[in-house]
Amino acid sequence: MFKNRSEAGLLLAEKLKNYSKVKNVIVVTIPRGGLPIGYTIAKQLEVPLEIVLSKKIGHPANKEYAIGAVTLNDRILGINLDIISEDYLMEETSKIRQLLKLRHDRYYGTNKARSLQNKIVILVDDGVATGHTIISCIKLIEKQNPFKIVVALPVGPPSVIKKIEDMSCVNQTICLLTPSDFYAVGQFYEEFNQVDDNEVIKLLQKANNNFVETV
């Protein structure tokens, strides 16, 4: 059990201390719940913080079931999509990109995200349940040709963590808790408040200021 996301971030940072102040390391986190954890890790390691803006494409019969994922520049699709029309995929991709563009403008303003090419990427979230989101993010990050991908999570069910560990592009997986009685990420936090856009923006700005001061 973690007190809050900040405590989980400190515990993960301790496991990641070998990456402290390493020049080509970058912490990448999934908004919005992952931001407080990613911020804490980036601050402790004295490395930059970025976010991965992606959103799943839901199955037409069940929007919660992911059949792919979209970023502003890329799209990945799962297998066995024969019964799903290309028109549906194009329409959903367009809708998602419009939403991601709004989020990008809100979070970054006129700034641009750092390139992940040849970087050691530490991908962080506040936990995983089904794993669909983070696995999609890993595949999208892989397309940017990083040097190494490290996945760092506070909690997740054993079966999902095994799936992540088995991905050929993942070089290291760290998960503090892998309980067999897993129901939801929030059950392992005493405080699990929703993270809003204002906090995302504030933490990104603070992380950027922290990194500038240490380089």
N, C-alpha and C positions, 0 to 999 in steps of 0.2 A: 504494500500500500504506500502510495506517495502522498505527501501533504498537498502538493500542487505541481503545476508544470515546471515551475522554477526549480524545485527540489529535484525533480526527475532530470532536468537539464544538467544540474550540478553533478548528479551521480553518473550520467552518461559522459560528461566532460572528463571525469576522473578515468573512465575506461578509455578515453580517446587522447590522453595526455601526450602520447607519442607524436601526435600531429600538431602539438603546440608550436606556434610561430613558424611552421613550415611554409615556405614561400608560396608553393602552388596548391595549397589546401583551400577549399572553400566549403562552407556549410550551406546546404540547400535545404529549405524546409517547405512543407506543404501548408499553405494557408487554409483555414486561419488558425486552427488549434495548435499547429506545430510551431507557430512563431515564437511564443514565449520560451519554448525548449530550444529552438534553434538559436535564438538570441543569446540565451545563457551559455550555450556551448561555444558559440562564436566569440563571445566576450572572454570566456575562460581560456580559450585556445589562442586568442588574439589573431583571428583570421576573419576574412570577410564573410558576410551573410547575404544569401540570395534566396529568392523564392522560385518555385516551379509552378507556373500557372497552367493548370490543366484541368480538364473536366471529362468525366466519363460520358460515353454515348450509351444511353439506355436501350434495352431491347424494346421494340414497339409494343409488345404484349406485357412487359414488366419493366418499367423505367428504372427500377432499382438494380436490375441485373445488367452488369456492364458487358457490352460487346466490343468496346473499343474506347479510345481516349483521344482527346484533341488538345493541342496547344495552339498558339497563334500561328505557328509555322509548320507544324507537323500533325500527322494523324496516324494512329496505329489501330488495326482491327484484329479481332480474334478470328478463330477458325469457325467453320461450319456456318457461314453467313449466306448460304445459297438461297434461303427463303426470305431474306431481307433485301428489299429493293435498293438499288443505287440511288434512286430519288430520295428515299428516306434518309440514307446515310449523308447525302449532300445537304439536305435540308437541316438535319440535326447539326452537322459540322458548321454550317453557316450561322445557325442560332448560337451555338456554343462560342464561336469565335467573336461574335458581337459582344457577348457577355464578358469574355476574357479580355477583350480590348478595353471595355469600360473599367474592369478591375486593374488592368495594367496602367491605364492613365491615372486612376485614383491612387495607386500605390507608388508609382514611379514618377508621375508628372512628365517632365521632358527628359528625364534621365533614361539610360538604357541599361538593361541587365548585363552583367558580366558574362563573357564567354566561358563555357565549361570545357572547351577543347584543351586536352593535355593537362587537365587539372585533377587533383585528388578530390573527388566529390564526396562529402559526408552528407548523405540524405537522411533527413530527420522528420519524424512526425510524433504526435503525442501518443500513438499506439496504432495498432491495426486490428481489425475484426475479420472481415472477409479477405482483406489484402488486395482487392481489385484496384483501389486508387494508387497505392504505393507501387504495385507491380507495373501498372501503366506508366507511372512516373519514371520508374527505373528504365523501362524500354525507351521512353522518350529521351531521357538523359543519355542513354547509350548512343543514340543517333548523333549526339554532339561530339562523340569521340573523346571522352575523358580518359585520363591516364589510368584512373582507378575509381571504383565505386565502393563506398563503405556505407552500409545501412545501419543506422543507430536508432533504436526504439526502446521506450520504457517497458512496453508490455504488448504481448500478442499471443494468440493460441499456438500451441506447438506445431500443428499441421501447416499453418500459414507461414510461420517462421522457417519451417523446413522448405517450403516452396521458394521462399526468397533465397535461402542459402543455396539451393540447387540451381539458381539462375546462373548461367555461364558468365554473364557480364558482372556479377556481384563478386567482388574480391574478399569482402569481409562483412560479416553480419554480427551485430551486437544487440542483444535484447536482454534487458535486466530481469524481466519476469515472463515466464511461459507457463501460466497456470492451465491445468487441464479443465478446471471448472470456469472457463471463460464464457461470459455472456455479453459484455460490452466494455469498451475502453474505460468509460467513466466510473465503473465499479471499483477501479483500482486507484482512484484519487479521492482524497478527502474533500478537496475543492476542485471543481471541474466546471468553472463558469465559461459561458460562451465568449469567444474572442471576436470583437467586432472590427470593422474596417479601420476605425480610428486607432485602435491599439496596434493593428498591423503596420499602419503608416508610421506611428510613433516609434515602434521597435526597429523598423527598417532604418529610420533616420538616426536613431541612437547607435545602432550597430555600425552604420557608415561613419559616424563621428568617432566612435571608439577605434575603428580600424585606422582611420586617417591619423589619429594621435599616436599610434604605435608603430607605424611604418617609417 
